[in-house]
Amino acid sequence: MQGIIGLSSMVVQQIEINQINLVLNQLFNDSKNDRDIVNELFVNRAETSITPKDFKDVYLSISKKQGEYLVELIRDNNLKNIVEFGTSFGISTLFLAQGVLNTGGHIVTTELIESKVKRAIVNFKKAGVNNLIQVKTGHAIETLKNYNAPIDLLVLDGWKNLYLPLFKMLEHNFSSKTIVYVDNADMLESQTFLKIIKATGKYKLLPKFGGKVALIVTK
């Protein structure tokens, strides 16, 4: 009887994973022109004048391989309490949800642009995981300023000049096992952030994906 229950649970979980993957495939297909849109934006606008709202129709998502790595990271380390900066349309969040299906965890994710939040929530409902995800709308410094719960995984995947203030603001929620996932770690502002964190002497940096991603872990 116990074996049947276990098998049934595995079947249900696989159905949930399949539903998430179906939505992810649709979103990756929708985002295939992202690079052209971003290139055109940088051609037509000075870099210093570009704001997050200029990317309201752009996914700016992690790659499928990065997403699969996040799922493994969550499962292998039994991560439950996840905070994400930079929801966008929800691609990375769906990978996080796929991970916490195994660990019984939950996700708090924050996004500045309201139109993106609305579409992300639709995507979470389509994938059947909206019950695992709390979405906050607004500037991350405001939406997370009163956050006072354990963080097992912090995902930094938004505007790079907020990486350091968000890290400092949320650091009191870290444990010795907390992992910080830094996307676009090879960008100049991210590199500056990582140098500051390394200089504290409390953390070590683990580069992934040829330096595009860095993990911050406690020494």
N, C-alpha and C positions, 0 to 999 in steps of 0.2 A: 504493500500500500504506500509506504513511504517513498519507494522508488518511483511509483506512478505519479505521486505528487511532485517529486523532483523533476521528472520528465516533463510533466505538464507545465511547470514553471519555466523550464528552459524553452519550451515551444512558444509560450506567451512572450518571453523576452526576445526571442528571435523575430517574432511578428512585429514587435515594437521597433527593433533595430531596422528591419526591412522598411518600415514606414518612414523612419527618420532618413534612411538612405534614399528613398524615393524623393522626398522633399529636397534633400541635399543635391541630388542630381539635377533637379529642376532649377535650383538656385545657381548652381555652377554653370548651367547652360545659359541662364539669364545674364550672368556676369561676364560672358565671354568677350564683350566689347569694352570692358573696363579700361584696359590699357590705352585704347585709342581715345577714349573720352578724357582720361587723365593727361595724356600727351597733348591733346588739343587745348586743354585748360592751361597747361604750363606754357604753351606757345603763345596763347592770347593774353595771358595775365602775368604780371611780375610775381615772382615767388613770394615776396614779402607781403603781397596784398591778398593772398589766397587764405580763405578761412574754411572751417569745417562745413559751413553751409554750402560752399561751392561743390561739395561732394555729396549733396543730398540724394542724387540719383545713382551714385557709384557704390558698388559693394565694398571695394577695398578689402577683400576677404583673404584669409589664410588659404594656403593650398590644400588640396585633398590629402597629401602626404603629411602635412603639418597637423591637420585635423585628426588623422588616424594615429599620429604620435601622441596627441593630447589624450585620446581615448585610452591608449596603452598606459600613459603616465598616470592617469586617474585610477585605472584598474590595478596596476602593479603596486601602487603606493597606497591603495585604499583611501583615496581622497574623497571627502564628503562635503566639506564646506567651501564652496567656490565663489569667488568674486571676480567679475569680468568688467574691465573698462573698455568700452567700444563695442556695442552690440551690432551696429550697422543693421543689416537685414536678417541677421541671425545665423549665418553659416557657422561661425566658430562656436556659437552658443549651442547649436544642435549637436556638434561633436562633443561638447562638454556634457550635454544631456545624455548622449549615448554612453559616456563613461560612467555617469552617476547611476544609470540603470543597474549597474553591477554593484555599486557601493552603498546604495540607499541614501545618496546625498541630495543636495539641492544647489541651485545657482542663483546668485544675485548679479544682475547685469545692468549696466547703465549706458544710456545713449543720449546725446545732446539734441539730436534732430527728431522732432515729434513725428514727422511723416515716416521716418525710418522705423521708429518704435511701433507705429501702427501696423506696418507691413511685417515687422519681425513677429509680433504677437500672432498675426494671421498664420505665419509660417510655423510657429510653435504649435498652434492648434491643429494645423494640418498634419503635423508630425506626431501629434498625440502626446506631447511632453510639456504642455503649458503649465501643468500642475507641478512640474519640477523647477519652474523658472519664475523668479520675481524680477520684473523689469522696472527700472527707475528712469524717469525722463528728466533731462536737464543737465546742467553743468556738473561734472563728476565730483568736484570739490564740494558742491552743495548736497548732491544726492547721497554721498557717502560720508558726510562729515560727522554724522552721529552713529556711524556703524560701529557696533561694539559686540562683535561675536567672533568666535574662532575662525581663522582663515587657513585652510589647508592648501589652497591653490589660488594665487592671484594672477590673473591674466591681464597684461598691459598691452592693449592693441588699439590705442586711440591716438589723440594728438600728443606728440612726443614731449612737448614742454610741460605736460602734466605728469609725466612718469615720476619725477622726483617728489613733487609735493604730495602726490597720492601715496607713494611708497611711505613717506615719512608720516603721513596722516593715519595710515592703516597699520603701521609697523607694530603698534601695541597689541594688535590682534594676532600676531604671528606666534607660532610655536617653534621649537627646535626642528620640527619636521616640515615646516611650511616651504612650499616651492613657489617661486615667482617666475612666471613665463613671460619673457619680454620679446614681443614681435618687432620686426624691423630694427633689430639690434645693431645692424650695420650702418644705420643712418647717423648723421653727425650728432644730433641732439640726444639720441639714444646712447651713443658712445660716451658723451659727456656724463650722462646719468650713470652709466655703468662704472665709469672711472671713480665717480664720487662714492658709489656704494662699495666698490672694492677697497677704497682708501679707508673705510671705517675699520677694516680688519676683522669684521664680524662675519663676512660672507665670502663665498667663493663663487666664481662665474663658470658656467659650463656651456661652451658654445655648441650650437646645434645647427644643422642645415647650412653648413659652410659659413657660419657666422651670422646668418640672417636672423636666427633666434638665439637667445641666451637664457639659461636657467640660473636663477639666483637661489642658492641654498645656504643654510647656516653651516659654518665651519665646525 
